[in-house]
Amino acid sequence: MKDDEILHKWVNDELTDEELEVFKLRPEYDSLVDLYKNTESFVAPVFDDDAMLDAVLKTEKSTPAASESGRRVFLKSWMKYAVAAASVVLLAVWFLRPNNSSDALFEMAKGERTEGALPDGSTFVVNAESTLRYNSDSWTKDRSLQLHGEAFFEVKKGSKFTVNTPTGIVQVLGTQFNVWSRKNLLEVKCTSGKVAVLSASGTLLDELTKGEALRIKANKVSEKWSTKADEKASWLKGISKLRKVPLQTVVDELSRQYDVTIDASKVDTKVIMSCNFQHKDLDLALKTSFAPLDIIFEKRDGVVYLMKK
């Protein structure tokens, strides 16, 4: 979605919860909130085109003998309209201006992913339907970035490295780890080194070492488990692995990896399940994910419909 569309929906209180969380990651969010509060009572003047035209025509017909005071009255009236109009333009420019040029932004659509390097040589891979942002100018002083979605990081040793998500915060000095942040869940898997996981408010919840993973829900650690110590994130190899999640989470993940619409209205999307699926064959991925639950699928007009056998 384009920035101007997001801003329009935000101003009109039309953002979904997930869109709002993404919008809050924008570095100018606090400034926009302050500006919006200060301009809530601002009302643009209503221009009467006919009246303005009539006033202009009358002024043009005025004789040179018109008094200085008369011209001042007309000029002041005209300037009021001009200043008000300029205020509207400036306000629009403020809301629609591009982000800080020093901000690096990576926004992945469904079915997309990208990889890159940070200014210190650390690297990242951003998964489908995810957003990653950081400030390149301040990076040497503050190795901090914002993530909504999923990304894998290989961090060079140095100062504290912080990944901020809507659900929690991940901090390291130098390590390899994966962060998955979707809706109200946060999962962190440590491949090497040591990772500190904090709540969104900054409270330390736990520390992970090589081969450990955890899940955060409602600012609490809901589960912690062991993984293969040297295994990087499986999605880097084209395989999604989901552990004890609602069926709806599986549907969402399939949808974002294959960029496909899935209708799950005829199945129980709250049932808890675990599954692995690969990213190259949609039919196989659907069978692998849902066959154990006796769920079949049908594709019509570009939509995948799920149903019980």
For each residue, the residues with C-beta under 8 A, 3 or more apart:
1: 5 6 19
2: 5 6
3: 6 7 96 98 99
4: 7 8 96
5: 1 2 8 9
6: 1 2 3 9 10 15 19 22 23
7: 3 4 10 11 32 95 96
8: 4 5 11 12 14
9: 5 6 12 14 15 19
10: 6 7 13 14 15 20 23 32
11: 7 8 36 95
12: 8 9
13: 10
14: 8 9 10
15: 6 9 10 19 20 23
16: 19 20
17: 20 21 183
18: 21 22 183
19: 1 6 9 15 16 22 23
20: 10 15 16 17 23 24
21: 17 18 24 25 148 166
22: 6 18 19 25 131 148
23: 6 10 15 19 20 26 29
24: 20 21 29 166
25: 21 22 29 131 133 146 147 148 164 166
26: 23 29 32 99 133
27: 99 100 103 133 135
28: 31 32 99 100
29: 23 24 25 26 32 33
30: 33 34
31: 28 34 35
32: 7 10 26 28 29 35 36 95
33: 29 30 36 37
34: 30 31 37 38
35: 31 32 38 39 91 94 95
36: 11 32 33 39 40
37: 33 34 40
38: 34 35
39: 35 36 42 91
40: 36 37
41:
42: 39 87 91
43:
44: 84 85 87 88
45: 80 81 84 85
46:
47: 52 81
48: 51 52
49: 52 53
50: 53 54
51: 48 54 55
52: 47 48 49 55 56 81
53: 49 50 56 57
54: 50 51 57 58
55: 51 52 58 59 74 77
56: 52 53 59 60
57: 53 54 60 61
58: 54 55 61 62
59: 55 56 62 74
60: 56 57
61: 57 58
62: 58 59 66 70
63: 66
64:
65:
66: 62 63 70 71
67: 70 71
68: 71 72
69: 72 73
70: 62 66 67 73 74
71: 66 67 68 74 75
72: 68 69 75 76
73: 69 70 76 77
74: 55 59 70 71 77 78
75: 71 72 78 79
76: 72 73 79 80
77: 55 73 74 80 81
78: 74 75 81 82
79: 75 76 82 83
80: 45 76 77 83 84
81: 45 47 52 77 78 84 85
82: 78 79 85 86
83: 79 80 86 87
84: 44 45 80 81 87 88
85: 44 45 81 82 88 89
86: 82 83 89 90
87: 42 44 83 84 90 91
88: 44 84 85 91 92
89: 85 86 92 93
90: 86 87 93 94
91: 35 39 42 87 88 94 95
92: 88 89 95 96
93: 89 90 96 97
94: 35 90 91 97
95: 7 11 32 35 91 92
96: 3 4 7 92 93
97: 93 94
98: 3 101
99: 3 26 27 28 103 105
100: 27 28 103 135
101: 98
102: 135 136 137 138
103: 27 99 100 133 134 135 136
104: 133 134 135 136
105: 99 131 132 133
106: 114 116 126 130 131 132 133
107: 130 131
108: 112 113 114 126 127 128 129 130 131 149
109: 112 128 129 259
110: 128 129 255 256 257 258 259
111: 128 256 257 258 259
112: 108 109 128 129
113: 108 125 126 127 128
114: 106 108 125 126
115: 123 124 125 126
116: 106 123 124 126
117: 121 122 123 124
118: 121 122 123 124 134 139 143 145
119: 136 139 140
120: 139 140 143 156 158
121: 117 118 156
122: 117 118 143 153 154 155 156 161
123: 115 116 117 118 153 154
124: 115 116 117 118 132 151 152 153 154
125: 113 114 115 151 152 233 236
126: 106 108 113 114 115 116 130 131 132 149 150 151
127: 108 113 130 149 150 151 152 235
128: 108 109 110 111 112 113 149 256 257 259
129: 108 109 110 112 149 256
130: 106 107 108 126 127 147 148 149 150 151
131: 22 25 105 106 107 108 126 146 147 148 149
132: 105 106 124 126 145 146 147 149 151
133: 25 26 27 103 104 105 106 145 146
134: 103 104 118 139 144 145 146
135: 27 100 102 103 104 138 139 142 144
136: 102 103 104 119 139
137: 102
138: 102 135 141 142
139: 118 119 120 134 135 136 142 143
140: 119 120
141: 138
142: 135 138 139
143: 118 120 122 139 158 159 160 161 162
144: 134 135 161 162 164
145: 118 132 133 134 162 163 164
146: 25 131 132 133 134 164 165
147: 25 130 131 132 150 151 163 164 165 179 181
148: 21 22 25 130 131 165 166 181
149: 108 126 127 128 129 130 131 132 180 181 182
150: 126 127 130 147 178 179 180 181 182 235
151: 124 125 126 127 130 132 147 163 178 179
152: 124 125 127 176 177 178 179 232 233 235 236
153: 122 123 124 161 163 176 177 178 179
154: 122 123 124 176
155: 122 161 172 173 174 175 176 177 193
156: 120 121 122 174
157: 173 174
158: 120 143 161 173 174
159: 143 173
160: 143 171 172 173
161: 122 143 144 153 155 158 171 172 173 174
162: 143 144 145 169 170 171
163: 145 147 151 153 169 170 171 179
164: 25 144 145 146 147 169
165: 146 147 148 168 169 170 179 181 186 200
166: 21 24 25 148 181 200
167: 181 184 185 186 200 216
168: 165 181 186 197 198 199 200 205 216 219
169: 162 163 164 165 197 198 199 200 202
170: 162 163 165 177 179 188 195 196 197 198
171: 160 161 162 163 195 196 198
172: 155 160 161 175 177 193 194 195 196
173: 155 157 158 159 160 161 193 194
174: 155 156 157 158 161 193
175: 155 172 190 191 192 193 194 195
176: 152 153 154 155 190 191 192 193 232
177: 152 153 155 170 172 188 189 190 191 193 195 208
178: 150 151 152 153 187 188 189 191 232 233
179: 147 150 151 152 153 163 165 170 186 187 188
180: 149 150 185 186 187 188
181: 147 148 149 150 165 166 167 168 185 186 187
182: 149 150 185 249 252
183: 17 18
184: 167 217 218
185: 167 180 181 182 215 216 217 245 249
186: 165 167 168 179 180 181 197 215 216 217
187: 178 179 180 181 213 214 215 216
188: 170 177 178 179 180 195 197 208 213 214 216
189: 177 178 208 212 213 227 233
190: 175 176 177 193 194 195 208 209 210 211 212 213
191: 175 176 177 178 210 211 229 230 231 232 233
192: 175 176 210 230
193: 155 172 173 174 175 176 177 190 209 210
194: 172 173 175 190 207 208 209
195: 170 171 172 175 177 188 190 207 208 209
196: 170 171 172 204 206 207 208
197: 168 169 170 186 188 204 205 206 207 208 214 216 221
198: 168 169 170 171 202 203 204 205
199: 168 169 202 203 205 216 219
200: 165 166 167 168 169 219
201: 219
202: 169 198 199
203: 198 199 219
204: 196 197 198 207
205: 168 197 198 199 216 219 220 221
206: 196 197 214 221 224
207: 194 195 196 197 204
208: 177 188 189 190 194 195 196 197 212 213 214
209: 190 193 194 195 212
210: 190 191 192 193 229
211: 190 191 226 227 228 229
212: 189 190 208 209 224 225 226 227
213: 187 188 189 190 208 224 225 226 227
214: 187 188 197 206 208 221 223 224 225
215: 185 186 187 221 222 223 224
216: 167 168 185 186 187 188 197 199 205 219 220 221 222
217: 184 185 186 220 222
218: 184 222
219: 168 199 200 201 203 205 216
220: 205 216 217
221: 197 205 206 214 215 216 224
222: 215 216 217 218
223: 214 215 244
224: 206 212 213 214 215 221
225: 212 213 214 243
226: 211 212 213
227: 189 211 212 213 231
228: 211 231
229: 191 210 211
230: 191 192
231: 191 227 228 234
232: 152 176 178 191 236 237
233: 125 152 178 189 191 236
234: 231 237 239 240 241 276
235: 127 150 152 238 239 240 241 279
236: 125 152 232 233
237: 232 234
238: 235 278 279 280
239: 234 235 276 277 278 279
240: 234 235 253 254 257 276 277 278 279
241: 234 235 275 276
242: 245 249 250 253 273 274 275 276
243: 225 274
244: 223 272 273 274
245: 185 242 249 250 272 273 274
246: 249 250 269 270 271 272 273
247: 250 251 264 267 268 269 270 271 272 273 293
248: 251 252 264 269 270
249: 182 185 242 245 246 252 253
250: 242 245 246 247 253 254 273 275 289 290
251: 247 248 254 255 262 264 269 306
252: 182 248 249 255 256
253: 240 242 249 250 256 257
254: 240 250 251 257 258 260 262 277 282 285 286 289
255: 110 251 252 258 259 260 261 262
256: 110 111 128 129 252 253 259
257: 110 111 128 240 253 254 279 285
258: 110 111 254 255 279 282 285
259: 109 110 111 128 255 256
260: 254 255 282 302 303 304
261: 255 302 303 304
262: 251 254 255 303 304 305 306
263: 266 303 304 305 306
264: 247 248 251 267 269 306
265:
266: 263 305 306 307 308
267: 247 264 293 295 306 307 308
268: 247 271
269: 246 247 248 251 264
270: 246 247 248
271: 246 247 268 293
272: 244 245 246 247
273: 242 244 245 246 247 250 292 293
274: 242 243 244 245
275: 241 242 250 288 289 292
276: 234 239 240 241 242 288
277: 239 240 254 284 285 286 288 289
278: 238 239 240 281 284 285 288
279: 235 238 239 240 257 258 285
280: 238
281: 278 284 285
282: 254 258 260 285 286 304
283: 286 287
284: 277 278 281 287 288
285: 254 257 258 277 278 279 281 282 288 289
286: 254 277 282 283 289 290 297 304
287: 283 284 290 291
288: 275 276 277 278 284 285 291
289: 250 254 275 277 285 286
290: 250 286 287 293 295 296 297 306
291: 287 288 294 295 296
292: 273 275
293: 247 267 271 273 290
294: 291 308 309
295: 267 290 291 306 307 308 309
296: 290 291 306 307 308 309
297: 286 290 304 305 306 307
298: 304 305 307
299: 302 303 304 305
300: 303 305
301:
302: 260 261 299
303: 260 261 262 263 299 300
304: 260 261 262 263 282 286 297 298 299
305: 262 263 266 297 298 299 300
306: 251 262 263 264 266 267 290 295 296 297
307: 266 267 295 296 297 298
308: 266 267 294 295 296
309: 294 295 296
